[in-house]
Amino acid sequence: MSITLITGGQRSGKSMYAEGLALSLSPNPVYMATAHIWDEEFRQRVEHHQQRRGPEWTNIEEERWLSQHDVAGRVVLVDCLTLWATNFFFADGAEADVDAALTQLKKEFDLFTAQDATFIIVTNEIGAGGTPVNDVQRRFTDLLGWLNQYVASKADEVVMMVCGIPLKVKE
């Protein structure tokens, strides 16, 4: 089992790098999509990602409970932690309780990655852009920052994408 975390800003090349890595490790990787389609613009973003992937991918769409899927022995690309955390953050009014959402996310992450698989996980580095102007955004930025730190501590490798260039942060 291994975990590679790939982080960076929006449109930094995270997903394309992660897809290339997954395909270099397996002829038939798993793509675990965590997105919830919120609006038409976001649907188009998801479709853009889907069009890049060919029939060699096993596609699984799962908004929250990743551990319900048996991926043992596979190379699994999770795209992405940011959207996954969003789904927990807004579930059942959890945005009022960041600690509870973080606890759930950590528990589910540990259950999922306990499987004997190779995990490639994409996330966003949203806290690098300054302090958000409203309370909900600040709480979510805190949540994702803490989740990213947790996952990075468990990861064997961390890659930061900058302008499409992978920078090894942890090896």
N, CA, C and O of each residue as an XYZ file, in Angstrom:
684
protein
N       0.839     -1.175      0.000
C       0.000      0.000      0.000
C       0.882      1.234      0.000
O       1.905      1.283      0.683
N       0.474      2.233     -0.775
C       1.153      3.519     -0.743
C       0.142      4.623     -1.011
O      -0.906      4.408     -1.619
N       0.496      5.816     -0.532
C      -0.355      6.988     -0.718
C       0.504      8.095     -1.300
O       1.546      8.445     -0.745
N       0.059      8.646     -2.427
C       0.670      9.834     -3.015
C      -0.377     10.932     -2.990
O      -1.479     10.757     -3.511
N      -0.036     12.068     -2.382
C      -0.929     13.232     -2.335
C      -0.413     14.251     -3.336
O       0.767     14.604     -3.329
N      -1.312     14.720     -4.201
C      -0.967     15.729     -5.201
C      -1.798     16.968     -4.915
O      -3.027     16.922     -4.946
N      -1.116     18.083     -4.634
C      -1.792     19.313     -4.265
C      -1.361     20.445     -5.181
O      -0.400     20.314     -5.940
N      -2.071     21.543     -5.104
C      -1.758     22.721     -5.907
C      -2.995     23.574     -6.061
O      -4.060     23.249     -5.535
N      -2.850     24.655     -6.777
C      -3.963     25.567     -7.009
C      -4.865     25.082     -8.125
O      -4.590     24.074     -8.777
N      -5.939     25.811     -8.333
C      -6.878     25.506     -9.406
C      -6.169     25.612    -10.753
O      -5.435     26.568    -11.002
N      -6.392     24.631    -11.615
C      -5.819     24.567    -12.964
C      -4.284     24.529    -12.955
O      -3.633     25.046    -13.863
N      -3.726     23.909    -11.918
C      -2.267     23.786    -11.836
C      -1.746     22.527    -12.517
O      -0.534     22.345    -12.631
N      -2.646     21.654    -12.972
C      -2.239     20.414    -13.628
C      -2.303     19.187    -12.733
O      -1.777     18.130    -13.082
N      -2.953     19.327    -11.574
C      -3.012     18.228    -10.599
C      -3.639     16.972    -11.193
O      -3.048     15.894    -11.125
N      -4.810     17.098    -11.763
C      -5.540     15.925    -12.251
C      -4.820     15.251    -13.409
O      -4.727     14.025    -13.448
N      -4.313     16.029    -14.344
C      -3.606     15.425    -15.478
C      -2.347     14.700    -15.005
O      -2.039     13.613    -15.494
N      -1.627     15.287    -14.066
C      -0.443     14.624    -13.523
C      -0.844     13.327    -12.823
O      -0.212     12.288    -13.015
N      -1.905     13.396    -12.009
C      -2.369     12.220    -11.270
C      -2.822     11.118    -12.225
O      -2.525      9.944    -12.000
N      -3.532     11.481    -13.281
C      -3.981     10.487    -14.255
C      -2.794      9.826    -14.940
O      -2.781      8.609    -15.125
N      -1.798     10.620    -15.316
C      -0.597     10.053    -15.935
C       0.137      9.111    -15.003
O       0.605      8.052    -15.423
N       0.241      9.495    -13.729
C       0.887      8.639    -12.735
C       0.129      7.324    -12.582
O       0.732      6.251    -12.574
N      -1.194      7.412    -12.461
C      -2.008      6.199    -12.303
C      -1.823      5.257    -13.493
O      -1.669      4.048    -13.317
N      -1.840      5.817    -14.698
C      -1.680      4.984    -15.899
C      -0.268      4.418    -16.022
O      -0.074      3.376    -16.649
N       0.714      5.088    -15.435
C       2.078      4.540    -15.463
C       2.231      3.371    -14.494
O       3.160      2.573    -14.619
N       1.315      3.272    -13.527
C       1.381      2.215    -12.521
C       0.437      1.050    -12.795
O       0.604     -0.034    -12.236
N      -0.561      1.276    -13.659
C      -1.552      0.235    -13.924
C      -2.191      0.450    -15.294
O      -2.474      1.585    -15.676
N      -2.421     -0.643    -16.038
C      -3.120     -0.493    -17.317
C      -4.618     -0.250    -17.141
O      -5.297      0.152    -18.085
N      -5.134     -0.494    -15.929
C      -6.578     -0.303    -15.681
C      -6.816      0.252    -14.274
O      -7.318     -0.454    -13.400
N      -6.452      1.520    -14.062
C      -6.647      2.110    -12.739
C      -8.114      2.430    -12.453
O      -8.965      2.420    -13.342
N      -8.368      2.710    -11.188
C      -9.696      3.126    -10.724
C      -9.708      4.639    -10.596
O      -8.778      5.232    -10.048
N     -10.758      5.257    -11.101
C     -10.958      6.697    -10.927
C     -12.128      6.873     -9.964
O     -13.277      6.602    -10.311
N     -11.823      7.328     -8.754
C     -12.843      7.552     -7.730
C     -13.196      9.044     -7.756
O     -12.445      9.880     -7.253
N     -14.332      9.354     -8.342
C     -14.781     10.744     -8.472
C     -15.672     11.103     -7.292
O     -16.656     10.419     -7.013
N     -15.318     12.184     -6.600
C     -16.051     12.566     -5.392
C     -16.985     13.750     -5.603
O     -17.611     14.222     -4.655
N     -17.083     14.229     -6.831
C     -17.828     15.462     -7.101
C     -19.329     15.300     -6.933
O     -19.914     14.282     -7.301
N     -19.923     16.319     -6.374
C     -21.372     16.495     -6.387
C     -21.628     17.605     -7.402
O     -21.020     18.671     -7.312
N     -22.498     17.378     -8.345
C     -22.757     18.374     -9.384
C     -23.682     19.446     -8.808
O     -24.856     19.195     -8.539
N     -23.126     20.648     -8.625
C     -23.869     21.757     -8.006
C     -24.606     22.609     -9.028
O     -25.686     23.122     -8.736
N     -24.039     22.768    -10.225
C     -24.645     23.640    -11.226
C     -24.132     23.264    -12.613
O     -23.297     22.369    -12.745
N     -24.622     23.937    -13.633
C     -24.275     23.593    -15.017
C     -22.799     23.835    -15.323
O     -22.172     23.030    -16.012
N     -22.242     24.923    -14.825
C     -20.822     25.206    -15.074
C     -19.955     24.098    -14.501
O     -18.989     23.668    -15.132
N     -20.300     23.634    -13.301
C     -19.519     22.573    -12.686
C     -19.708     21.254    -13.434
O     -18.769     20.466    -13.550
N     -20.906     21.014    -13.936
C     -21.156     19.811    -14.740
C     -20.218     19.793    -15.950
O     -19.695     18.739    -16.313
N     -20.005     20.943    -16.569
C     -19.114     21.033    -17.721
C     -17.666     20.736    -17.323
O     -16.931     20.115    -18.091
N     -17.254     21.170    -16.136
C     -15.906     20.858    -15.655
C     -15.732     19.349    -15.487
O     -14.712     18.779    -15.876
N     -16.750     18.716    -14.900
C     -16.702     17.265    -14.697
C     -16.646     16.550    -16.048
O     -15.868     15.612    -16.219
N     -17.456     16.981    -16.994
C     -17.463     16.360    -18.315
C     -16.102     16.502    -19.003
O     -15.661     15.587    -19.698
N     -15.440     17.643    -18.813
C     -14.097     17.852    -19.366
C     -13.132     16.803    -18.821
O     -12.337     16.233    -19.569
N     -13.204     16.551    -17.513
C     -12.358     15.515    -16.898
C     -12.707     14.140    -17.465
O     -11.813     13.356    -17.783
N     -13.986     13.849    -17.591
C     -14.423     12.534    -18.065
C     -13.952     12.265    -19.492
O     -13.605     11.134    -19.831
N     -13.939     13.301    -20.324
C     -13.547     13.139    -21.728
C     -12.074     12.766    -21.875
O     -11.681     12.172    -22.879
N     -11.256     13.114    -20.876
C      -9.831     12.777    -20.935
C      -9.581     11.302    -20.660
O      -8.554     10.762    -21.070
N     -10.499     10.651    -19.978
C     -10.279      9.259    -19.571
C     -10.868      8.302    -20.597
O     -11.960      8.514    -21.123
N     -10.118      7.254    -20.861
C     -10.554      6.252    -21.822
C     -11.154      5.038    -21.143
O     -11.392      5.049    -19.935
N     -11.399      3.992    -21.918
C     -12.067      2.786    -21.408
C     -11.201      1.973    -20.440
O     -11.697      1.054    -19.787
N      -9.914      2.306    -20.346
C      -9.039      1.568    -19.426
C      -9.334      1.876    -17.963
O      -8.897      1.146    -17.073
N     -10.064      2.941    -17.715
C     -10.384      3.350    -16.337
C     -11.634      2.644    -15.834
O     -12.602      2.469    -16.574
N     -11.603      2.237    -14.559
C     -12.806      1.812    -13.854
C     -13.291      3.038    -13.097
O     -12.628      3.504    -12.170
N     -14.440      3.557    -13.489
C     -14.946      4.792    -12.893
C     -15.949      4.496    -11.786
O     -16.901      3.737    -11.969
N     -15.711      5.112    -10.636
C     -16.623      4.999     -9.497
C     -16.955      6.411     -9.048
O     -16.056      7.217     -8.811
N     -18.224      6.709     -8.930
C     -18.645      8.008     -8.406
C     -19.139      7.795     -6.985
O     -20.091      7.052     -6.743
N     -18.476      8.457     -6.055
C     -18.823      8.303     -4.643
C     -18.584      9.631     -3.939
O     -17.447     10.094     -3.847
N     -19.641     10.237     -3.449
C     -19.541     11.562     -2.843
C     -19.019     11.535     -1.413
O     -18.426     12.516     -0.965
N     -19.223     10.433     -0.679
C     -18.801     10.439      0.724
C     -18.141      9.151      1.187
O     -17.048      9.203      1.751
N     -18.751      8.017      0.974
C     -18.338      6.785      1.651
C     -17.403      5.953      0.782
O     -17.785      4.900      0.271
N     -16.186      6.432      0.623
C     -15.189      5.774     -0.219
C     -14.908      4.345      0.235
O     -14.678      3.462     -0.591
N     -14.927      4.118      1.545
C     -14.564      2.802      2.090
C     -15.568      1.710      1.734
O     -15.282      0.531      1.944
N     -16.716      2.062      1.210
C     -17.693      1.053      0.802
C     -17.276      0.334     -0.480
O     -17.901     -0.650     -0.877
N     -16.226      0.823     -1.119
C     -15.784      0.248     -2.387
C     -14.508     -0.553     -2.181
O     -13.534     -0.055     -1.616
N     -14.523     -1.796     -2.645
C     -13.363     -2.677     -2.542
C     -12.410     -2.363     -3.692
O     -12.711     -2.627     -4.857
N     -11.258     -1.795     -3.344
C     -10.258     -1.438     -4.351
C      -8.929     -2.156     -4.086
O      -7.890     -1.765     -4.619
N      -8.968     -3.190     -3.271
C      -7.748     -3.925     -2.917
C      -7.025     -4.396     -4.172
O      -7.634     -4.913     -5.109
N      -5.710     -4.202     -4.163
C      -4.883     -4.637     -5.272
C      -4.901     -3.708     -6.473
O      -4.279     -4.013     -7.491
N      -5.589     -2.596     -6.382
C      -5.739     -1.683     -7.518
C      -4.948     -0.394     -7.302
O      -4.539     -0.079     -6.185
N      -4.744      0.332     -8.381
C      -4.245      1.710     -8.334
C      -5.488      2.586     -8.385
O      -6.291      2.488     -9.313
N      -5.640      3.443     -7.381
C      -6.867      4.227     -7.217
C      -6.534      5.711     -7.204
O      -5.743      6.174     -6.383
N      -7.138      6.442     -8.113
C      -7.016      7.892     -8.144
C      -8.279      8.490     -7.542
O      -9.378      8.280     -8.058
N      -8.124      9.234     -6.453
C      -9.252      9.921     -5.822
C      -9.169     11.381     -6.233
O      -8.200     12.068     -5.910
N     -10.180     11.854     -6.944
C     -10.190     13.232     -7.419
C     -11.540     13.844     -7.054
O     -12.520     13.607     -7.760
N     -11.623     14.613     -5.991
C     -10.518     15.102     -5.193
C     -10.961     15.271     -3.735
O     -12.152     15.229     -3.425
N      -9.985     15.462     -2.855
C     -10.276     15.662     -1.430
C     -11.100     16.917     -1.190
O     -11.945     16.940     -0.296
N     -10.867     17.949     -1.969
C     -11.583     19.219     -1.773
C     -13.083     19.018     -1.931
O     -13.872     19.462     -1.097
N     -13.468     18.346     -3.007
C     -14.898     18.106     -3.233
C     -15.445     17.111     -2.222
O     -16.583     17.235     -1.772
N     -14.633     16.127     -1.869
C     -15.036     15.142     -0.860
C     -15.296     15.845      0.470
O     -16.309     15.593      1.122
N     -14.387     16.717      0.866
C     -14.567     17.463      2.118
C     -15.789     18.369      2.043
O     -16.498     18.534      3.036
N     -16.040     18.954      0.883
C     -17.221     19.799      0.694
C     -18.496     19.008      0.970
O     -19.425     19.512      1.601
N     -18.532     17.763      0.493
C     -19.720     16.929      0.678
C     -19.974     16.639      2.159
O     -21.128     16.592      2.585
N     -18.925     16.445      2.943
C     -19.088     16.250      4.386
C     -19.421     17.572      5.076
O     -20.241     17.608      5.993
N     -18.793     18.642      4.639
C     -18.970     19.964      5.243
C     -20.429     20.412      5.181
O     -20.952     20.972      6.145
N     -21.082     20.166      4.047
C     -22.455     20.624      3.878
C     -23.499     19.555      4.204
O     -24.695     19.839      4.140
N     -23.088     18.348      4.547
C     -24.040     17.288      4.882
C     -24.622     17.526      6.263
O     -23.889     17.812      7.210
N     -25.896     17.413      6.375
C     -26.578     17.452      7.671
C     -26.232     18.693      8.490
O     -26.182     18.634      9.719
N     -25.993     19.815      7.811
C     -25.676     21.048      8.529
C     -24.320     21.038      9.191
O     -24.083     21.790     10.136
N     -23.415     20.183      8.701
C     -22.105     20.033      9.336
C     -21.242     21.277      9.235
O     -20.259     21.407      9.964
N     -21.603     22.222      8.317
C     -20.781     23.421      8.198
C     -20.739     24.208      9.493
O     -19.874     25.064      9.681
N     -21.681     23.917     10.394
C     -21.680     24.559     11.707
C     -20.683     23.893     12.652
O     -20.352     24.461     13.693
N     -20.200     22.701     12.309
C     -19.309     21.960     13.197
C     -18.140     21.369     12.405
O     -18.179     20.214     11.982
N     -17.117     22.173     12.220
C     -15.947     21.759     11.450
C     -15.255     20.570     12.103
O     -14.798     19.664     11.405
N     -15.172     20.559     13.418
C     -14.507     19.458     14.119
C     -15.191     18.124     13.844
O     -14.522     17.112     13.641
N     -16.523     18.120     13.837
C     -17.257     16.879     13.564
C     -17.016     16.422     12.127
O     -16.826     15.231     11.879
N     -17.024     17.358     11.185
C     -16.772     17.000      9.784
C     -15.356     16.447      9.629
O     -15.155     15.455      8.929
N     -14.373     17.079     10.275
C     -12.993     16.619     10.178
C     -12.841     15.223     10.776
O     -12.135     14.380     10.223
N     -13.495     14.983     11.890
C     -13.442     13.658     12.521
C     -13.993     12.598     11.579
O     -13.396     11.533     11.423
N     -15.134     12.884     10.948
C     -15.730     11.934      9.994
C     -14.806     11.689      8.812
O     -14.613     10.547      8.396
N     -14.233     12.765      8.269
C     -13.344     12.640      7.117
C     -12.123     11.792      7.446
O     -11.750     10.915      6.667
N     -11.501     12.044      8.585
C     -10.319     11.267      8.980
C     -10.672      9.790      9.145
O      -9.937      8.913      8.689
N     -11.788      9.528      9.792
C     -12.207      8.137     10.015
C     -12.455      7.433      8.681
O     -11.999      6.308      8.475
N     -13.175      8.094      7.779
C     -13.473      7.493      6.479
C     -12.199      7.332      5.656
O     -12.038      6.320      4.973
N     -11.294      8.299      5.704
C     -10.019      8.195      4.993
C      -9.232      6.990      5.489
O      -8.695      6.222      4.691
N      -9.163      6.825      6.802
C      -8.414      5.698      7.376
C      -9.027      4.356      6.996
O      -8.302      3.405      6.707
N     -10.356      4.269      6.994
C     -11.020      3.028      6.586
C     -10.727      2.708      5.117
O     -10.430      1.568      4.762
N     -10.816      3.720      4.291
C     -10.601      3.537      2.851
C      -9.163      3.133      2.549
O      -8.930      2.186      1.798
N      -8.210      3.834      3.120
C      -6.802      3.575      2.809
C      -6.218      2.408      3.603
O      -5.033      2.103      3.464
N      -7.025      1.756      4.428
C      -6.583      0.534      5.098
C      -6.520     -0.625      4.104
O      -5.892     -1.647      4.381
N      -7.164     -0.469      2.955
C      -7.123     -1.492      1.920
C      -5.713     -1.558      1.314
O      -5.009     -0.551      1.249
N      -5.323     -2.731      0.883
C      -4.018     -2.915      0.258
C      -4.115     -2.467     -1.200
O      -4.410     -3.260     -2.094
N      -3.861     -1.183     -1.414
C      -3.977     -0.584     -2.743
C      -2.963      0.545     -2.854
O      -2.354      0.953     -1.865
N      -2.795      1.037     -4.062
C      -1.967      2.210     -4.313
C      -2.913      3.384     -4.506
O      -3.723      3.391     -5.433
N      -2.810      4.374     -3.632
C      -3.716      5.517     -3.649
C      -3.000      6.757     -4.170
O      -1.911      7.101     -3.710
N      -3.624      7.417     -5.128
C      -3.165      8.710     -5.635
C      -4.308      9.672     -5.351
O      -5.418      9.500     -5.854
N      -4.028     10.682     -4.546
C      -5.102     11.543     -4.051
C      -4.821     12.984     -4.450
O      -3.739     13.513     -4.193
N      -5.802     13.609     -5.079
C      -5.698     14.998     -5.519
C      -6.426     15.889     -4.525
O      -7.505     15.549     -4.039
N      -5.819     17.037     -4.229
C      -6.462     18.028     -3.375
C      -6.078     19.421     -3.844
O      -5.215     19.572     -4.710
N      -6.706     20.425     -3.285
C      -6.403     21.809     -3.611
C      -5.744     22.497     -2.429
O      -6.045     22.204     -1.271
N      -4.859     23.397     -2.735
C      -4.198     24.210     -1.716
C      -4.923     25.555     -1.681
O      -4.411     26.564     -2.166
N      -6.132     25.550     -1.093
C      -6.960     26.764     -1.146
C      -6.552     27.811     -0.117
O      -6.912     28.979     -0.264
N      -5.821     27.432      0.904
C      -5.434     28.375      1.940
C      -4.316     29.317      1.542
O      -3.989     30.228      2.303
N      -3.721     29.128      0.379
C      -2.603     29.967     -0.053
C      -3.071     31.289     -0.652
O      -2.252     32.154     -0.961
N      -4.370     31.449     -0.816
C      -4.893     32.636     -1.493
C      -5.313     33.762     -0.577
O      -5.945     34.711     -1.039
N      -4.994     33.698      0.691
C      -5.402     34.761      1.611
C      -6.579     34.322      2.456
O      -7.131     33.239      2.260
N      -6.955     35.161      3.385
C      -8.050     34.849      4.295
C      -9.389     35.127      3.620
O      -9.631     36.243      3.160
N     -10.262     34.117      3.558
C     -11.584     34.333      2.956
C     -12.370     35.414      3.704
O     -12.155     35.654      4.892
N     -13.278     36.053      2.982
C     -14.008     37.190      3.539
C     -15.227     36.814      4.366
O     -15.742     37.649      5.110
N     -15.708     35.560      4.252
C     -16.881     35.218      5.064
C     -16.615     33.980      5.909
O     -15.700     33.200      5.645
N     -17.439     33.831      6.922
C     -17.264     32.798      7.935
C     -17.314     31.382      7.362
O     -16.505     30.535      7.742
N     -18.248     31.118      6.459
C     -18.371     29.770      5.897
C     -17.107     29.416      5.112
O     -16.588     28.307      5.239
N     -16.622     30.337      4.318
C     -15.398     30.079      3.554
C     -14.202     29.866      4.481
O     -13.371     28.993      4.230
N     -14.110     30.650      5.538
C     -12.996     30.484      6.484
C     -13.057     29.119      7.154
O     -12.033     28.450      7.295
N     -14.252     28.698      7.570
C     -14.382     27.382      8.209
C     -14.023     26.261      7.236
O     -13.360     25.294      7.614
N     -14.466     26.392      5.970
C     -14.126     25.349      5.010
C     -12.630     25.346      4.715
O     -12.032     24.276      4.605
N     -12.018     26.510      4.585
C     -10.571     26.579      4.352
C      -9.823     25.925      5.502
O      -8.847     25.209      5.278
N     -10.268     26.163      6.725
C      -9.667     25.506      7.888
C      -9.823     23.995      7.789
O      -8.864     23.247      7.982
N     -11.043     23.553      7.485
C     -11.313     22.117      7.380
C     -10.392     21.465      6.351
O      -9.742     20.462      6.646
N     -10.335     22.027      5.158
C      -9.520     21.414      4.115
C      -8.034     21.485      4.466
O      -7.291     20.540      4.198
N      -7.601     22.581      5.055
C      -6.200     22.676      5.468
C      -5.832     21.604      6.468
O      -4.779     20.976      6.352
N      -6.690     21.389      7.451
C      -6.427     20.345      8.452
C      -6.494     18.951      7.841
O      -5.694     18.081      8.186
N      -7.461     18.732      6.919
C      -7.547     17.437      6.241
C      -6.306     17.203      5.378
O      -5.749     16.105      5.384
N      -5.871     18.219      4.641
C      -4.671     18.081      3.818
C      -3.452     17.741      4.675
O      -2.638     16.899      4.294
N      -3.327     18.388      5.821
C      -2.210     18.085      6.717
C      -2.273     16.632      7.190
O      -1.250     15.949      7.244
N      -3.465     16.165      7.530
C      -3.642     14.803      7.997
C      -3.244     13.803      6.907
O      -2.482     12.868      7.155
N      -3.770     14.016      5.701
C      -3.474     13.102      4.601
C      -1.984     13.155      4.253
O      -1.377     12.116      3.991
N      -1.395     14.343      4.246
C       0.034     14.480      3.953
C       0.880     13.729      4.983
O       1.920     13.164      4.645
N       0.431     13.726      6.238
C       1.180     13.008      7.275
C       1.141     11.502      7.056
O       2.057     10.792      7.472
N       0.098     11.011      6.411
C      -0.053      9.579      6.124
C       0.573      9.196      4.777
O       0.822      8.019      4.516
N       0.823     10.196      3.926
C       1.294      9.948      2.563
C       2.764      9.560      2.540
O       3.573     10.030      3.341
N       3.076      8.686      1.595
C       4.464      8.310      1.342
C       5.161      9.375      0.495
O       6.371      9.581      0.588
N       4.361     10.041     -0.326
C       4.892     11.051     -1.228
C       3.876     12.182     -1.340
O       2.670     11.938     -1.379
N       4.369     13.430     -1.392
C       3.522     14.599     -1.624
C       4.132     15.392     -2.767
O       5.325     15.695     -2.769
N       3.285     15.723     -3.747
C       3.712     16.484     -4.915
C       2.890     17.763     -4.966
O       1.665     17.728     -4.846
N       3.571     18.894     -5.145
C       2.905     20.195     -5.299
C       3.011     20.580     -6.771
O       4.108     20.648     -7.325
N       1.874     20.828     -7.394
C       1.864     21.232     -8.794
C       1.888     22.755     -8.886
O       1.086     23.442     -8.252
N       2.817     23.268     -9.682
C       2.928     24.705     -9.915
C       3.045     24.912    -11.424
O       4.034     24.500    -12.030
N       2.058     25.538    -12.026
C       2.078     25.815    -13.466
C       2.333     24.562    -14.294
O       3.054     24.606    -15.291
N       1.742     23.446    -13.881
C       1.901     22.182    -14.605
C       3.191     21.442    -14.315
O       3.467     20.411    -14.929
N       3.985     21.955    -13.385
C       5.267     21.340    -13.047
C       5.161     20.681    -11.682
O       4.807     21.344    -10.707
N       5.463     19.377    -11.592
C       5.410     18.695    -10.298
C       6.666     18.978     -9.458
O       7.791     18.806     -9.927
N       6.453     19.409     -8.224
C       7.546     19.635     -7.290
C       7.382     18.647     -6.149
O       6.351     18.641     -5.477
N       8.384     17.813     -5.923
C       8.323     16.822     -4.839
C       8.494     17.551     -3.497
O       9.505     18.212     -3.258
N       7.498     17.416     -2.644
C       7.527     18.033     -1.317
C       7.930     17.017     -0.272
O       8.620     17.346      0.693
N       7.496     15.772     -0.465
C       7.805     14.686      0.466
C       8.068     13.435     -0.361
O       7.273     13.064     -1.224
N       9.199     12.790     -0.080
C       9.513     11.546     -0.794
C       9.751     10.443      0.198
O      10.031      9.310     -0.194
